[in-house]
């Protein structure tokens, strides 16, 4: 579809989402955690989605995923899942980790919601705000297990993980030793991390995101379930890899570039909102292509 956005307005909306979400840490059971649940659910509902609070008790925590579906739901179609976790560790307000990705998820919902029933689809969409990613990927583990138990076919899962931090200085991008020289040394690109089993999905997503003018996109595919490169497993897509579903992560590369990772300084003013707007526009195009592939 190649969605047309006013990127300045999109950046302003994303900034507002992050400001609301990233005032204080969103730790399990806290007031900020519950406020984030309410904020996310309200925006998904306003976009036309039916939102289910999927709550379970696991490993001493109460875990609440927010699962958004569009009705009528064609359950015979395979699933495309797009998720972003909304919890934080106790040390940080989590602007990049992961309010930036939640903001993108909400703007994806806002854009795609009115369009889902306007054209024939070859897949159905679930948008999920995952809980307890920081505490062992518990929310996505529960969700992936539920999908597996139901026997649903999955076209692919996208985990949105830290999308808004950039640094254009040479040397600002850190890389694992075996990737040095293969990727830019300036931290101003968006990364797509897939495993080999999800290569076709990664190609579709990469092509979609590259339609956004001025958005540098780099991609990486790893064998197996990412065991040989542990940083690529550090988000909710791992719960799908581990069940042999196609999945990938879209990320600004987290602690490999962002010095505020898991610190009290991961605040809204540290993010690059024009960049985040371009990433969000790219996600919209990529998801649209997956739904019509």
C-alpha positions in Angstrom: 0.0 0.0 0.0 3.0 2.3 0.7 1.2 4.4 3.3 1.4 8.1 3.1 2.1 9.8 6.4 2.7 13.4 7.6 5.9 12.3 9.4 6.0 15.5 11.5 2.5 14.8 12.9 3.4 11.1 13.3 6.5 12.0 15.2 4.5 14.3 17.5 2.0 11.6 18.3 4.8 9.1 19.0 6.4 11.6 21.3 3.2 12.1 23.2 2.8 8.3 23.7 6.3 8.0 25.0 5.9 11.0 27.3 2.8 9.5 28.9 4.2 6.0 29.2 7.7 6.7 30.3 7.2 9.0 33.3 8.2 6.4 35.9 9.2 2.7 35.9 6.4 0.3 34.8 7.3 -2.6 37.1 4.8 -5.4 37.8 2.0 -4.4 40.1 2.9 -0.7 40.2 0.5 2.1 39.5 2.4 3.1 36.4 2.2 -0.5 35.1 -1.6 -0.5 35.5 -1.8 3.0 34.0 0.1 1.8 31.0 -2.3 -1.1 30.5 -5.2 1.3 30.5 -3.6 3.7 28.1 -2.6 1.0 25.7 -6.0 -0.7 25.8 -7.9 2.6 25.3 -5.8 3.5 22.2 -6.2 0.0 20.7 -10.0 0.2 21.2 -10.1 3.6 19.7 -8.5 2.2 16.6 -11.3 -0.3 16.2 -9.8 -3.4 17.8 -11.4 -5.7 20.4 -9.0 -5.9 23.3 -8.8 -8.9 25.6 -6.9 -8.7 28.8 -5.2 -12.1 29.0 -4.2 -12.5 32.6 -2.4 -15.4 34.2 -0.2 -16.1 37.3 3.2 -17.4 36.6 6.5 -17.6 38.6 5.1 -15.3 41.4 3.9 -12.6 39.0 0.5 -11.6 37.6 1.0 -11.3 33.9 -1.5 -9.3 31.7 -1.1 -9.4 28.0 -3.3 -7.0 26.0 -4.4 -8.9 22.8 -6.1 -6.8 20.1 -8.1 -8.4 17.3 -10.3 -7.0 14.6 -13.8 -8.4 14.2 -15.2 -10.2 12.3 -12.2 -12.5 12.8 -11.5 -15.0 9.9 -10.1 -17.8 12.0 -9.4 -19.9 8.9 -6.6 -17.5 8.0 -3.1 -17.6 9.3 -2.0 -15.2 12.0 0.3 -12.2 11.7 1.3 -11.2 15.3 2.9 -7.8 16.1 4.0 -7.3 19.7 5.8 -4.9 22.0 6.4 -5.3 25.7 5.2 -2.6 28.0 6.9 -3.5 31.3 10.2 -2.2 32.6 12.9 -3.1 35.1 12.8 -1.1 38.3 15.8 1.2 37.4 14.3 2.9 34.4 11.3 4.8 33.0 11.9 2.9 29.8 11.5 5.5 27.1 13.3 3.5 24.4 12.9 0.2 26.3 10.1 -0.2 25.4 7.8 2.8 25.3 9.2 3.6 21.8 8.0 0.3 20.5 4.6 0.5 22.2 4.1 3.9 20.7 4.8 2.4 17.2 2.4 -0.4 18.0 -0.4 2.1 18.8 0.3 4.1 15.7 0.2 0.9 13.6 -3.2 0.2 15.1 -4.4 3.7 14.4 -3.3 3.5 10.8 -4.3 -0.1 9.9 -7.5 -0.5 12.0 -9.8 1.4 9.6 -8.2 -0.4 6.6 -8.4 -4.0 7.7 -11.9 -4.6 6.4 -11.5 -2.5 3.3 -9.6 -5.0 1.2 -9.4 -8.8 1.0 -6.8 -10.3 3.4 -4.8 -13.5 3.2 -3.9 -13.4 7.0 -5.5 -12.0 10.2 -3.8 -9.7 12.6 -3.2 -9.7 16.3 -1.5 -6.8 18.0 -0.2 -7.7 21.4 1.2 -5.5 24.2 3.3 -8.1 26.1 3.8 -8.1 29.9 6.8 -9.3 31.8 9.4 -9.4 29.0 11.9 -8.1 31.4 11.2 -10.9 33.8 11.8 -13.9 31.6 9.7 -13.2 28.4 6.7 -14.5 30.4 4.0 -12.7 28.5 5.1 -13.9 25.1 5.7 -17.4 26.4 2.1 -17.6 27.5 0.8 -16.1 24.2 2.9 -18.4 22.0 1.9 -21.4 24.0 -1.8 -20.5 23.7 -1.4 -20.2 19.9 0.3 -23.5 19.8 -2.3 -25.2 21.9 -5.1 -23.8 19.6 -3.3 -25.2 16.6 -3.4 -21.9 14.8 -1.3 -21.4 11.7 1.2 -18.5 12.0 2.4 -16.6 9.0 4.9 -14.7 11.2 5.5 -12.7 14.4 7.2 -9.3 14.6 8.6 -8.2 17.9 9.1 -4.4 18.2 12.0 -3.9 20.6 13.6 -0.4 21.2 13.0 1.7 18.1 13.9 5.3 18.8 17.5 5.9 19.7 20.1 7.1 17.2 23.6 8.5 17.3 25.1 9.6 13.9 28.7 9.7 15.2 31.1 7.2 13.7 31.9 4.5 16.2 28.6 5.0 18.1 27.3 1.6 17.0 28.7 -1.4 18.8 28.7 -4.8 17.2 29.5 -8.4 18.2 33.0 -9.2 17.0 31.9 -11.5 14.2 29.8 -8.7 12.7 32.3 -5.9 12.8 32.8 -4.5 9.3 29.5 -6.0 8.0 27.3 -3.3 9.4 27.6 0.5 9.8 29.6 2.0 12.7 27.2 4.9 13.1 24.1 4.1 15.1 21.5 5.6 12.8 19.9 2.6 11.1 17.0 0.3 12.1 17.8 -3.4 12.4 15.8 -6.5 11.4 16.9 -9.7 13.1 15.6 -13.0 11.8 16.5 -16.7 11.9 17.1 -18.7 8.7 13.6 -20.3 8.9 12.1 -16.9 8.8 14.2 -15.6 5.9 11.3 -15.1 3.4 9.3 -13.2 6.1 12.4 -11.0 6.7 12.7 -10.2 3.0 9.1 -9.1 2.9 9.5 -6.9 6.0 12.8 -5.5 4.8 11.4 -4.6 1.4 8.4 -2.9 3.0 10.5 -0.8 5.4 12.9 0.3 2.7 10.0 2.0 0.9 10.3 4.8 3.6 12.6 7.6 2.2 15.5 8.3 4.4 15.3 5.2 6.6 18.5 3.1 6.6 17.6 -0.5 7.1 20.0 -3.3 7.9 19.1 -7.0 8.3 20.6 -10.1 9.8 19.6 -13.7 9.7 21.0 -16.3 12.1 20.9 -20.1 12.1 18.6 -22.2 14.3 17.0 -20.3 17.1 19.8 -17.7 17.5 21.8 -19.7 20.0 25.1 -18.7 18.4 24.4 -15.0 18.8 22.7 -14.5 22.1 21.8 -10.7 21.7 19.4 -11.6 18.8 17.3 -13.6 21.3 16.7 -10.8 23.7 13.0 -10.0 22.9 9.6 -11.7 22.6 10.2 -13.2 19.2 12.3 -15.9 20.9 9.1 -17.4 22.4 8.0 -18.0 18.8 11.4 -19.2 17.5 11.5 -21.7 20.3 8.2 -23.2 19.1 9.3 -23.2 15.4 7.2 -20.3 14.3 8.5 -17.7 11.8 9.4 -14.6 13.7 11.8 -11.6 13.7 12.8 -8.6 15.8 12.8 -5.0 14.6 15.2 -3.0 16.8 17.5 0.0 17.2 20.0 -2.7 18.6 19.4 -1.8 22.2 22.5 -1.8 24.5 24.7 -2.1 21.5 24.0 1.6 20.9 21.9 3.1 23.6 23.9 4.1 26.7 20.7 4.7 28.7 19.7 1.0 28.5 18.2 -0.1 31.8 19.1 3.2 33.5 17.1 6.0 34.9 18.3 8.2 32.0 16.3 6.2 29.5 13.9 9.2 29.3 11.7 10.6 26.5 14.0 13.5 25.6 16.8 11.1 24.6 14.9 9.7 21.6 14.9 10.7 17.9 11.2 11.1 17.0 11.6 11.8 13.3 13.6 8.5 13.1 10.9 6.7 15.1 8.2 8.1 12.8 10.0 6.7 9.8 10.4 3.3 11.5 6.7 3.3 12.4 5.8 4.1 8.8 8.0 1.2 7.6 6.3 -1.2 10.1 2.9 -0.2 8.7 4.0 -1.0 5.2 5.7 -4.2 6.2 2.6 -5.5 8.1 0.3 -4.6 5.3 2.4 -6.7 2.9 2.4 -9.7 5.3 -1.4 -9.5 5.5 -1.7 -9.6 1.8 1.2 -12.0 1.0 
